[in-house]
Amino acid sequence: MTDTEIEITADLVRDLLQEQHPDLAGLAICEVAGGWGKSTEVIANPASVSR
C-alpha cells in the first residue's frame, strides 16, 4: 500500500454506509474473497460493495 492508498476495512464501509445509506449501516458486514486489485464487502445478503 502506498501513502496515498486508503485501507478499506469493515469499519470504513460501515462509516460510508452511515453517511450514504443509513438504512443499511446496521447490517452485518464481512469481507469475502475478491479479484486481483480489489475486494468485496458483503452487507447482509445479497447487497455487496466492490472496491
C-alpha positions as CSV (number, residue, x, y, z in Angstrom):
1,M,0.0,0.0,0.0
2,T,1.3,3.4,-0.9
3,D,1.0,6.6,1.2
4,T,-2.0,7.7,-0.9
5,E,-3.9,4.5,-0.7
6,I,-6.7,4.0,1.8
7,E,-7.1,0.8,3.7
8,I,-10.7,-0.5,3.2
9,T,-12.0,-2.0,6.4
10,A,-15.4,-3.1,7.6
11,D,-15.4,0.0,9.8
12,L,-14.8,2.3,6.8
13,V,-17.5,0.6,4.9
14,R,-19.9,1.0,7.9
15,D,-19.0,4.7,8.2
16,L,-19.6,5.3,4.5
17,L,-22.9,3.5,4.7
18,Q,-23.9,5.6,7.7
19,E,-23.3,8.7,5.6
20,Q,-24.8,7.5,2.4
21,H,-27.3,4.7,3.3
22,P,-28.1,4.9,7.0
23,D,-30.8,2.2,6.5
24,L,-28.0,-0.3,5.7
25,A,-25.4,0.8,8.3
26,G,-26.7,-1.6,11.0
27,L,-26.4,-4.7,8.9
28,A,-23.6,-7.2,9.2
29,I,-20.5,-6.6,7.1
30,C,-17.9,-9.2,6.2
31,E,-15.1,-9.3,3.6
32,V,-15.2,-12.1,1.0
33,A,-12.5,-13.2,-1.4
34,G,-12.1,-10.7,-4.2
35,G,-10.4,-10.4,-7.6
36,W,-7.0,-9.0,-8.4
37,G,-6.6,-5.4,-7.2
38,K,-10.0,-5.3,-5.5
39,S,-12.1,-6.9,-2.8
40,T,-15.7,-7.2,-1.9
41,E,-17.6,-6.5,1.3
42,V,-20.9,-8.2,1.8
43,I,-23.6,-6.3,3.6
44,A,-26.0,-8.8,4.9
45,N,-27.4,-10.6,1.8
46,P,-27.5,-10.0,-1.2
47,A,-26.0,-6.4,-1.2
48,S,-22.3,-6.0,-1.8
49,V,-19.7,-3.3,-2.2
50,S,-16.8,-3.8,-4.6
51,R,-13.6,-1.8,-4.2
